[in-house]
């Protein structure tokens, strides 16, 4: 009998006979003509990059969005004499893969288990998405090395960003800020309330590499570690579609993010001396338009909540200027916000705003004045450590964790979101539990597998009602990140009756 998931097929190359992660006829799956006509909207807009990013986003999301309509067609046929072959034909044509035969073969005895089928399809689509991402690196930037050099020229050797775990910020690195995702550290938390101890550990690791290996530069280089928080707000429905962790209160969200930054800075300075190399930056993201507001630090690094540069205002003010004039206007706006801002910080902020101009034009060109889905529309929850491939808006809700107990707020927010998105419509909550590991470390893979099982058990205990009703399904995944390997699927609750066959 065919099993839904088998790690032995989890290679970097796409398995033979499976279709690319674009269903036939899907928007973004074919020629440029299948896209809406997009006007540049701004003299600084990188139109070709926008077109490439749009094709990628639509190709991926259309694959996930094809699941429900496809399963509706399958459900309508479940009492037909040739049901299994008809269902597989539809699945191959619309989803690019076959459905698990054990689920289909039971349909003549009892009602087809649409919840298991739905979860299985989400997990199968995620797996193909990951395989293609790690095999072809579709979001790579040609000038990553240039960015590393640019960052150091600004006086920073590391850019560490903590966005909110809200899926509407999942694309903040590669899309909103247009940065190379492999060159920036990203770790998401509900409300952007990042774990200070985790960030201290990363700082120590970074400084040790500088001392021992000269990466990304030597320890005597006059550069600093830049810790950034990205909070969010809604311009269309500020009372209801802001950050759920802060009650859609923009001031609370920004204040909490700033306080976390200050606590982290004090923790480093108290532990490693007052001269420890830490700078701070606070960025707000409008999840409806993807426009950013950057709170410009003054010469002493002090950040004020009411002192910021609004990228959307600059977009409208400079859209029809000459390119050089628009660049100068951005530079002037940054320096006018804080006259004594450090030159390197001003240079970085100006670059982020200039990058964001293309993303504002992207939203306007392909979605209108703002996104249609101003609220949550995530397709699944990701819990654990990893997920660097998730660079798309509203695709996954993040819950970075080592144990469920330490991330109850993040998980509870995610379950609340999916109660509205899925459970209220009779669909289960799909959760990918994943732990990346470094293969050169002895026993790392075994520990990652143990982490997956412990977190899965804890999830099923904490959300026992959902799990018991078949309204929560978990797929366990590990990945050797040091080898840039594909994901390895371990077990899946969709196949709970035959876990031994999932190995």
C-alpha positions as CSV (number, residue, x, y, z in Angstrom):
1,X,0.0,0.0,0.0
2,X,1.3,3.5,-0.8
3,X,2.2,5.5,2.2
4,X,1.5,9.3,2.3
5,X,5.0,10.3,3.3
6,X,8.2,8.4,2.9
7,X,11.5,10.1,3.9
8,X,13.4,7.9,1.4
9,X,12.0,10.0,-1.4
10,X,12.9,13.3,0.2
11,X,15.8,14.2,-2.0
12,X,16.9,17.6,-3.3
13,X,15.6,16.8,-6.8
14,X,11.9,16.6,-7.4
15,X,10.7,13.0,-7.3
16,X,10.1,11.5,-10.7
17,X,6.5,11.8,-12.0
18,X,5.6,14.7,-9.8
19,X,4.6,18.1,-11.2
20,X,6.3,21.4,-10.3
21,X,4.5,23.3,-7.5
22,X,2.1,25.0,-9.9
23,X,-1.1,23.4,-10.9
24,X,-2.0,23.7,-14.6
25,X,-3.7,26.9,-15.5
26,X,-2.9,28.5,-12.2
27,X,-2.2,32.2,-12.1
28,X,1.6,32.6,-12.1
29,X,2.0,29.1,-13.4
30,X,2.5,30.1,-17.1
31,X,3.4,33.1,-19.1
32,X,3.7,36.7,-18.0
33,X,0.5,37.4,-19.8
34,X,-1.4,35.4,-17.1
35,X,-0.5,38.1,-14.6
36,X,-2.5,41.3,-14.0
37,X,-1.0,44.3,-15.8
38,X,1.2,46.0,-13.3
39,X,2.3,49.6,-13.7
40,X,5.7,50.4,-12.1
41,X,4.2,53.2,-10.1
42,X,7.6,54.7,-9.1
43,X,10.8,55.7,-10.8
44,X,12.8,53.5,-8.4
45,X,10.7,50.4,-8.8
46,X,12.5,47.3,-9.9
47,X,9.8,46.1,-12.3
48,X,11.6,42.9,-13.5
49,X,12.2,41.8,-10.0
50,X,8.6,42.5,-9.1
51,X,7.4,40.3,-12.0
52,X,9.7,37.5,-10.9
53,X,8.6,37.6,-7.3
54,X,4.9,37.8,-8.3
55,X,5.2,34.7,-10.5
56,X,6.8,32.8,-7.6
57,X,4.2,33.9,-5.1
58,X,1.2,33.1,-7.2
59,X,2.7,29.8,-8.3
60,X,3.1,28.7,-4.7
61,X,-0.1,30.0,-3.3
62,X,-2.2,28.7,-6.1
63,X,-0.9,25.2,-5.4
64,X,-2.2,25.5,-1.8
65,X,-5.4,27.2,-2.8
66,X,-6.3,24.5,-5.3
67,X,-6.6,22.0,-2.4
68,X,-10.2,22.8,-1.2
69,X,-11.9,23.1,-4.7
70,X,-10.2,19.9,-5.8
71,X,-11.3,18.0,-2.7
72,X,-14.8,19.3,-3.2
73,X,-14.9,17.7,-6.6
74,X,-13.5,14.5,-5.2
75,X,-16.1,14.5,-2.4
76,X,-18.9,14.8,-4.9
77,X,-17.7,11.6,-6.6
78,X,-17.2,9.3,-3.6
79,X,-20.2,7.1,-4.4
80,X,-19.3,6.7,-8.1
81,X,-18.4,3.1,-9.2
82,X,-14.9,4.2,-10.4
83,X,-14.4,6.6,-7.6
84,X,-10.8,5.9,-6.8
85,X,-9.5,6.2,-10.4
86,X,-11.6,9.3,-11.0
87,X,-10.3,10.9,-7.7
88,X,-6.7,10.2,-8.6
89,X,-7.2,11.6,-12.1
90,X,-8.5,14.8,-10.6
91,X,-5.8,15.0,-8.0
92,X,-3.0,14.4,-10.5
93,X,-4.4,17.1,-12.9
94,X,-5.2,19.8,-10.3
95,X,-2.7,19.1,-7.5
96,X,0.1,17.4,-9.3
97,X,0.2,14.3,-7.1
98,X,-2.0,11.3,-6.1
99,X,-4.0,11.0,-3.0
100,X,-3.3,8.3,-0.4
101,X,-5.0,5.1,-1.5
102,X,-5.9,3.8,2.0
103,X,-8.1,6.9,2.6
104,X,-9.8,6.6,-0.8
105,X,-10.3,2.8,-0.6
106,X,-12.4,3.2,2.6
107,X,-14.9,5.6,1.0
108,X,-17.3,2.8,-0.1
109,X,-17.7,1.6,3.5
110,X,-18.1,5.0,5.3
111,X,-18.0,8.7,4.6
112,X,-14.8,9.8,2.9
113,X,-12.5,11.3,5.6
114,X,-12.1,14.8,4.1
115,X,-10.3,16.2,7.1
116,X,-7.5,13.6,6.7
117,X,-7.4,14.2,3.0
118,X,-7.2,18.0,3.5
119,X,-4.3,17.8,6.0
120,X,-2.5,15.3,3.8
121,X,-2.7,17.6,0.8
122,X,-1.5,20.6,2.7
123,X,1.5,18.6,4.0
124,X,2.2,17.1,0.5
125,X,2.1,20.5,-1.0
126,X,4.4,21.9,1.6
127,X,6.9,19.1,1.1
128,X,7.1,19.7,-2.7
129,X,7.4,23.5,-2.0
130,X,10.4,22.8,0.3
131,X,12.0,20.4,-2.1
132,X,11.9,22.9,-5.0
133,X,13.1,25.7,-2.8
134,X,16.2,23.9,-1.5
135,X,16.9,22.4,-5.0
136,X,16.7,25.6,-7.0
137,X,16.9,28.6,-4.5
138,X,14.2,30.5,-6.4
139,X,14.5,33.7,-4.3
140,X,18.3,34.0,-4.5
141,X,19.7,37.5,-5.1
142,X,22.6,37.8,-7.5
143,X,24.2,40.5,-5.3
144,X,24.2,38.8,-1.9
145,X,28.0,39.4,-1.6
146,X,27.4,43.1,-2.4
147,X,24.9,43.3,0.4
148,X,27.3,41.8,2.9
149,X,29.9,44.4,1.9
150,X,27.3,47.2,2.0
151,X,26.2,46.2,5.5
152,X,29.7,46.3,6.8
153,X,30.2,49.7,5.0
154,X,27.3,50.9,7.1
155,X,29.1,49.8,10.3
156,X,27.3,46.5,11.0
157,X,28.5,42.9,10.7
158,X,25.1,41.2,11.4
159,X,21.5,42.1,10.8
160,X,19.2,40.2,13.1
161,X,15.5,40.8,12.6
162,X,12.7,39.6,14.8
163,X,9.3,40.1,13.2
164,X,5.9,39.2,14.6
165,X,4.9,35.6,14.0
166,X,1.9,36.8,12.1
167,X,1.9,35.2,8.7
168,X,1.3,38.6,7.1
169,X,5.0,39.4,8.0
170,X,6.5,36.1,6.8
171,X,7.8,37.9,3.6
172,X,9.3,40.8,5.5
173,X,12.9,39.9,4.5
174,X,12.8,38.9,0.9
175,X,9.8,41.0,-0.2
176,X,9.1,43.9,2.1
177,X,12.7,44.9,2.7
178,X,14.1,43.2,-0.5
179,X,17.1,41.7,1.4
180,X,18.9,38.4,0.6
181,X,17.2,36.0,3.0
182,X,20.3,33.9,3.6
183,X,22.3,37.0,4.7
184,X,19.8,38.1,7.4
185,X,18.9,36.3,10.6
186,X,15.2,36.1,11.1
187,X,13.3,34.6,14.0
188,X,9.6,35.4,14.5
189,X,7.7,35.7,17.8
190,X,4.1,36.6,18.6
191,X,4.0,40.4,19.0
192,X,7.7,40.5,17.9
193,X,8.4,39.8,21.6
194,X,11.6,37.9,20.9
195,X,13.4,35.7,23.3
196,X,16.3,37.7,24.9
197,X,18.3,34.7,25.9
198,X,18.1,33.2,22.4
199,X,19.3,36.5,20.9
200,X,22.2,36.7,23.5
201,X,23.2,33.2,22.4
202,X,23.2,34.3,18.8
203,X,25.3,37.4,19.6
204,X,27.8,35.3,21.5
205,X,28.0,32.9,18.5
206,X,28.5,35.7,16.1
207,X,31.2,37.4,18.1
208,X,33.0,34.0,18.6
209,X,33.1,33.5,14.9
210,X,34.6,36.9,14.4
211,X,37.3,36.2,16.9
212,X,38.0,32.6,15.8
213,X,37.4,32.6,12.1
214,X,37.1,36.2,11.0
215,X,33.5,35.7,9.8
216,X,31.8,37.8,8.6
217,X,34.7,40.1,9.5
218,X,37.5,40.2,12.0
219,X,36.9,41.1,15.6
220,X,38.9,44.3,15.4
221,X,36.7,45.6,12.6
222,X,34.8,48.7,13.9
223,X,31.3,47.1,13.2
224,X,28.4,46.4,15.4
225,X,25.6,43.8,15.8
226,X,22.3,45.3,14.7
227,X,19.2,43.9,16.4
228,X,15.9,44.9,14.7
229,X,12.2,44.4,15.6
230,X,9.5,44.5,13.0
231,X,6.1,45.2,14.5
232,X,3.0,45.6,12.4
233,X,-0.3,47.6,12.0
234,X,-3.2,47.9,9.6
235,X,-4.1,51.1,7.8
236,X,-7.4,49.7,6.4
237,X,-8.8,48.3,9.6
238,X,-6.6,49.5,12.5
239,X,-9.0,48.5,15.2
240,X,-9.3,44.8,14.2
241,X,-6.4,43.8,11.9
242,X,-3.4,45.0,13.8
243,X,-1.2,42.8,15.9
244,X,-3.4,40.3,17.8
245,X,-0.8,39.9,20.5
246,X,-1.2,43.6,21.4
247,X,-4.9,43.9,20.9
248,X,-4.6,45.7,17.5
249,X,-3.1,48.7,19.5
250,X,-0.3,50.1,17.3
251,X,1.3,52.1,20.1
252,X,1.4,49.0,22.4
253,X,3.0,47.0,19.6
254,X,5.7,49.6,18.9
255,X,6.3,50.2,22.6
256,X,6.6,46.5,23.4
257,X,9.0,46.0,20.5
258,X,11.2,49.0,21.6
259,X,11.2,47.8,25.2
260,X,12.4,44.3,24.1
261,X,15.2,45.9,22.1
262,X,16.3,48.0,25.1
263,X,16.2,45.0,27.4
264,X,18.4,43.0,25.0
265,X,20.9,45.8,24.7
266,X,21.1,46.1,28.5
267,X,21.4,42.4,28.9
268,X,24.4,42.3,26.5
269,X,26.1,45.3,28.1
270,X,25.5,44.1,31.7
271,X,26.9,40.6,30.8
272,X,29.8,41.6,28.5
273,X,30.7,45.2,29.3
274,X,29.3,48.5,28.4
275,X,31.2,48.7,25.1
276,X,29.5,45.6,23.7
277,X,28.8,46.2,20.0
278,X,24.9,46.4,19.9
279,X,22.8,48.9,17.9
280,X,19.0,48.9,17.7
281,X,16.4,49.6,15.0
282,X,12.6,49.6,15.1
283,X,10.5,49.1,12.0
284,X,6.7,49.2,11.6
285,X,5.1,47.3,8.7
286,X,1.6,48.1,7.4
287,X,0.4,44.6,6.5
288,X,-2.2,46.0,4.1
289,X,0.2,47.9,1.8
290,X,3.6,46.5,2.9
291,X,4.8,50.1,3.4
292,X,7.3,50.5,6.3
293,X,7.9,53.2,8.8
294,X,11.4,53.3,10.2
295,X,12.1,54.8,13.6
296,X,15.4,56.6,13.0
297,X,17.8,56.5,16.0
298,X,19.6,59.6,16.9
299,X,23.4,59.9,17.3
300,X,23.3,58.2,20.7
301,X,21.1,55.3,19.3
302,X,18.0,56.6,21.1
303,X,14.7,55.6,19.3
304,X,11.6,57.7,19.7
305,X,8.2,56.2,18.8
306,X,7.0,59.5,17.2
307,X,10.1,60.0,15.2
308,X,10.0,57.9,12.0
309,X,10.2,58.0,8.2
310,X,7.1,56.9,6.4
311,X,7.9,55.0,3.2
312,X,4.4,55.4,1.8
313,X,4.5,59.2,2.1
314,X,7.9,59.2,0.4
315,X,6.6,56.9,-2.4
316,X,3.8,59.3,-3.2
317,X,6.0,62.4,-3.0
318,X,8.8,61.1,-5.2
319,X,7.0,58.7,-7.7
320,X,7.4,61.1,-10.7
321,X,10.7,62.6,-9.8
322,X,14.0,61.7,-11.6
323,X,15.7,58.7,-10.0
324,X,18.6,60.7,-8.5
325,X,16.2,63.3,-7.1
326,X,14.0,60.6,-5.5
327,X,17.1,59.0,-3.9
328,X,18.2,62.4,-2.5
329,X,14.7,62.9,-1.1
330,X,14.9,59.6,0.8
331,X,18.3,60.5,2.1
332,X,17.1,63.9,3.2
333,X,14.0,62.5,4.9
334,X,16.1,60.1,7.0
335,X,18.5,62.8,8.1
336,X,15.8,65.3,8.8
337,X,14.1,62.7,11.1
338,X,17.2,62.7,13.3
339,X,19.8,65.3,12.4
340,X,22.6,63.6,14.2
341,X,21.8,60.0,13.1
342,X,25.0,58.0,12.5
343,X,26.0,58.1,8.8
344,X,26.1,54.3,8.5
345,X,22.7,53.9,10.1
346,X,21.3,56.6,7.8
347,X,22.7,54.9,4.8
348,X,21.1,51.5,5.8
349,X,17.7,53.0,6.5
350,X,17.7,54.9,3.2
351,X,18.5,51.6,1.5
352,X,15.6,49.8,3.3
353,X,13.2,52.6,2.3
354,X,14.4,52.6,-1.3
355,X,14.0,48.8,-1.4
356,X,10.5,49.1,0.1
357,X,9.5,51.4,-2.7
358,X,9.5,48.4,-5.1
359,X,7.3,46.4,-2.7
360,X,4.8,49.2,-2.4
361,X,4.6,49.3,-6.2
362,X,4.3,45.5,-6.1
363,X,1.2,45.6,-4.0
364,X,-0.3,48.4,-5.9
365,X,0.4,46.9,-9.3
366,X,-0.8,43.3,-8.5
367,X,-3.3,43.8,-5.7
368,X,-4.6,47.4,-5.9
369,X,-4.3,50.0,-3.2
370,X,-3.9,47.2,-0.6
371,X,-4.1,43.4,-0.3
372,X,-7.6,41.9,-0.5
373,X,-6.8,39.6,2.4
374,X,-6.0,42.2,5.0
375,X,-6.7,39.7,7.7
376,X,-5.2,36.3,8.3
377,X,-5.1,33.7,5.5
378,X,-2.3,31.4,6.5
379,X,-2.4,27.9,5.1
380,X,-0.7,26.1,8.1
381,X,1.3,26.5,11.3
382,X,5.0,25.9,11.5
383,X,6.3,25.1,15.0
384,X,9.9,24.4,16.0
385,X,13.2,25.7,14.5
386,X,13.9,26.3,10.8
387,X,11.5,27.4,8.0
388,X,14.0,29.6,6.2
389,X,12.1,28.8,3.0
390,X,8.9,30.6,4.2
391,X,9.3,34.0,2.5
392,X,5.7,34.5,1.4
393,X,3.0,36.6,3.0
394,X,0.1,34.7,4.7
395,X,1.5,31.3,3.9
396,X,2.5,30.1,7.4
397,X,2.0,31.2,11.0
398,X,5.3,31.0,12.8
399,X,5.8,29.5,16.2
400,X,9.6,29.2,16.9
401,X,10.1,27.0,19.9
402,X,12.2,24.3,21.6
403,X,9.3,23.2,23.9
404,X,5.6,23.9,23.7
405,X,5.6,25.2,27.3
406,X,8.0,28.1,26.4
407,X,5.9,29.2,23.4
408,X,2.3,28.8,24.7
409,X,1.4,32.4,23.7
410,X,2.7,32.0,20.2
411,X,0.9,28.6,19.8
412,X,-2.4,29.8,21.4
413,X,-2.5,32.8,19.1
414,X,-1.9,30.5,16.1
415,X,-4.6,28.1,17.2
416,X,-7.0,31.0,17.7
417,X,-6.3,32.2,14.2
418,X,-6.8,28.7,12.7
419,X,-10.0,28.2,14.7
420,X,-11.4,31.0,12.6
421,X,-9.7,30.1,9.3
422,X,-10.2,26.3,9.4
423,X,-12.0,24.8,12.4
424,X,-15.1,27.0,12.1
425,X,-15.4,25.6,8.5
426,X,-14.9,22.0,9.6
427,X,-11.3,21.8,8.5
428,X,-8.4,20.7,10.7
429,X,-5.4,22.7,11.8
430,X,-2.3,21.5,9.9
431,X,0.9,21.9,11.9
432,X,4.4,21.2,10.6
433,X,6.7,20.4,13.5
434,X,10.3,20.9,12.3
435,X,13.7,21.0,13.8
436,X,16.7,21.9,11.7
437,X,20.1,20.5,12.9
438,X,23.8,20.7,12.0
439,X,24.8,17.4,10.6
440,X,28.5,17.8,11.6
441,X,27.5,17.8,15.3
442,X,27.4,14.2,16.7
443,X,23.9,13.1,17.6
444,X,22.2,16.3,16.3
445,X,19.8,14.4,14.0
446,X,18.7,12.1,16.8
447,X,18.1,15.1,19.1
448,X,16.1,16.8,16.4
449,X,13.9,13.7,16.0
450,X,13.4,13.6,19.8
451,X,12.5,17.3,19.8
452,X,9.9,16.6,17.0
453,X,8.2,13.8,19.0
454,X,8.2,15.7,22.3
455,X,6.6,18.8,20.7
456,X,4.1,16.7,18.8
457,X,3.1,14.9,22.0
458,X,2.8,18.2,23.8
459,X,0.7,19.7,21.1
460,X,-1.7,16.8,21.1
461,X,-2.0,17.1,24.9
462,X,-2.4,20.9,25.0
463,X,-5.0,20.8,22.2
464,X,-6.5,17.4,23.1
465,X,-10.0,18.4,22.1
466,X,-9.0,19.4,18.6
467,X,-6.7,16.4,18.2
468,X,-9.3,13.9,19.5
469,X,-11.8,15.2,17.0
470,X,-9.4,14.9,14.1
471,X,-9.2,18.7,13.9
472,X,-5.5,18.9,14.4
473,X,-2.9,17.1,12.3
474,X,0.9,17.2,12.7
475,X,3.7,16.3,10.3
476,X,7.2,15.9,11.8
477,X,10.1,17.2,9.8
478,X,13.9,17.5,10.3
479,X,16.6,19.0,8.1
480,X,20.3,19.1,8.0
481,X,20.8,22.9,7.5
482,X,24.6,22.8,7.4
483,X,24.4,20.6,4.3
484,X,21.7,22.7,2.7
485,X,19.7,19.5,2.4
486,X,16.1,18.8,1.6
487,X,13.6,18.3,4.4
488,X,13.2,14.8,5.8
489,X,9.7,13.7,6.7
490,X,9.5,11.5,9.8
491,X,5.9,10.9,10.8
492,X,2.4,12.3,10.1
493,X,-0.7,11.9,12.2
494,X,-2.7,11.6,8.9
495,X,-1.2,8.1,8.9
496,X,-1.6,7.5,12.6
497,X,-2.9,4.0,12.1
498,X,0.4,3.0,10.4
499,X,3.2,5.0,11.9
500,X,5.7,2.2,11.3
501,X,5.2,2.6,7.6
502,X,6.1,6.3,7.8
503,X,9.7,5.5,8.6
